[in-house]
């Protein structure tokens, strides 16, 4: 769920992609670049202060929105992500393919 602070309105959006820095979401309304929003993890009810950093209109008329956490929070999604220096050429990336 995304809550805008300025208008105190809530919008529900499924995150298309989660990462350690925020999320990419689809919305029916266009937010403003730089707009402050609260991102909520519906599985845990945790919220995170965030900022709209990317907005484009999709072919279906909805908006694809990049949201970045205002402060780092790599555990917000309660998912495991590869380390920042990870590469597909690293031997560990291919260890379990056989």
Helices and strands as residue ranges (DSSP letters): E 2-4, E 9-11, E 15-19, E 22-27, E 36-41, E 46-57, E 63-69, H 91-94
